């Protein structure tokens, strides 16, 4: 039985499917959910004339805030207790390590995430962050495949 579920969200369709699965599980098990969003540091193109990395970083932060608001609203609508945490990563941070660290800090019983996020094209089988989380995790991990999010398959406990 799961009491504390952490779900990695990133605004992608697959992430949304994972988030919905986490909410379904939370309702079934009366669990608390922490939705976790990492604002990744944008690429630094120092030799490009006129490039201002702060503009990209601001856009990424705004997107994170929007995804966090939507997640909080969805949790409230479903009557799921918990919160949404947004973290700003540095260029040297490993997103998978941040997710695993957040799961540990939250004392989660389960980590839920999509197999492909915004960077899913980098990997053919699993998203690179999902794969690293799966390898590093010491708790159960539920990976929701991108096909489930696209087809709208329901995931039940």
C-alpha positions in Angstrom: 0.0 0.0 0.0 1.4 3.4 -1.0 1.1 6.3 1.4 3.6 8.8 -0.1 4.0 9.0 -3.9 6.4 11.3 -5.7 5.8 12.0 -9.4 8.3 13.6 -11.7 6.5 16.1 -14.0 7.9 18.1 -16.9 5.0 19.3 -18.9 5.2 16.6 -21.6 2.3 14.4 -22.6 4.0 11.4 -21.2 4.6 13.2 -17.9 0.9 14.1 -17.8 0.1 10.4 -18.2 2.4 9.6 -15.3 0.9 12.3 -13.2 -2.6 11.0 -13.8 -1.5 7.5 -12.8 0.0 8.9 -9.6 -3.3 10.7 -8.9 -5.3 7.5 -9.5 -3.0 5.6 -7.1 -3.3 8.4 -4.5 -7.1 8.3 -4.6 -7.1 4.5 -4.4 -4.6 4.3 -1.6 -5.4 7.6 0.1 -1.8 8.6 -0.4 -0.1 12.0 -0.3 1.5 13.1 -3.6 4.4 15.3 -4.2 4.7 16.5 -7.8 8.3 17.4 -8.6 9.3 19.7 -11.4 12.9 20.5 -12.3 13.6 23.7 -14.1 16.7 22.7 -16.1 19.4 25.3 -16.9 19.2 26.4 -20.5 22.2 25.9 -22.8 24.9 28.5 -22.7 26.0 29.7 -26.1 28.6 32.2 -25.1 30.0 32.8 -28.6 26.7 33.7 -30.2 26.3 37.4 -30.7 23.2 38.8 -29.1 22.4 35.6 -27.1 21.0 36.3 -23.7 20.7 33.1 -21.6 18.6 34.9 -19.0 15.7 35.1 -21.6 15.7 31.3 -22.1 16.1 30.7 -18.3 13.1 33.0 -17.6 11.0 31.1 -20.2 11.9 27.8 -18.6 11.0 29.1 -15.1 7.7 30.5 -16.4 6.9 27.1 -18.0 7.7 25.4 -14.7 5.4 27.7 -12.8 2.6 27.0 -15.2 3.0 23.3 -15.0 3.2 23.5 -11.2 -0.1 25.5 -11.1 -1.8 23.0 -13.4 -0.6 20.1 -11.2 -1.7 21.8 -8.0 -5.2 22.5 -9.5 -5.5 18.9 -10.7 -4.6 17.6 -7.3 -7.1 19.8 -5.6 -9.8 18.9 -8.1 -9.2 15.2 -7.4 -9.1 15.7 -3.6 -5.5 14.5 -3.5 -3.4 15.8 -0.6 0.1 17.0 -1.2 2.1 19.7 -2.9 4.1 20.6 -6.0 7.8 21.3 -5.6 9.7 23.2 -8.3 13.5 23.2 -8.2 15.9 25.2 -10.3 18.8 23.0 -11.5 22.2 24.3 -12.2 24.1 23.3 -15.3 26.1 20.7 -13.3 23.0 19.1 -11.7 21.9 15.7 -12.8 18.1 15.7 -13.0 17.8 12.0 -12.1 19.8 12.6 -8.9 17.6 15.5 -8.0 14.5 13.4 -8.5 15.9 10.5 -6.4 17.1 12.9 -3.7 13.6 14.5 -3.6 12.0 11.0 -3.3 14.3 10.3 -0.4 13.6 13.6 1.3 9.9 13.1 0.9 10.2 9.6 2.3 8.3 8.3 -0.8 7.0 4.8 -1.1 6.7 5.0 -4.9 8.3 7.1 -7.7 6.1 7.6 -10.7 7.4 9.0 -14.0 7.0 8.8 -17.7 9.4 6.9 -19.9 9.9 9.8 -22.2 9.7 13.5 -21.3 10.6 16.5 -23.2 13.9 14.9 -24.2 12.5 11.5 -25.1 14.0 11.6 -28.6 17.4 11.1 -27.1 16.6 7.5 -26.1 14.8 4.8 -28.1 13.6 2.6 -25.2 13.5 4.8 -22.0 14.0 8.5 -21.5 17.5 9.2 -20.3 16.3 10.6 -16.9 13.8 7.8 -16.4 16.5 5.2 -17.1 18.9 6.9 -14.6 16.2 7.1 -12.0 15.3 3.5 -12.4 19.0 2.5 -12.0 19.6 4.7 -8.9 16.3 4.2 -7.1 16.0 2.3 -3.8 12.2 2.5 -3.9 9.6 1.0 -6.3 9.4 2.9 -9.6 6.3 3.0 -11.8 7.2 3.9 -15.4 4.3 5.0 -17.5 5.1 4.4 -21.2 4.6 7.2 -23.7 2.1 5.0 -25.6 -0.2 5.0 -22.6 -0.3 8.8 -22.5 -0.9 9.1 -26.2 -3.6 6.5 -26.3 -5.2 7.7 -23.1 -5.1 4.3 -21.4 -6.3 4.3 -17.9 -3.9 2.9 -15.3 -5.6 1.4 -12.3 -4.2 0.0 -9.0 
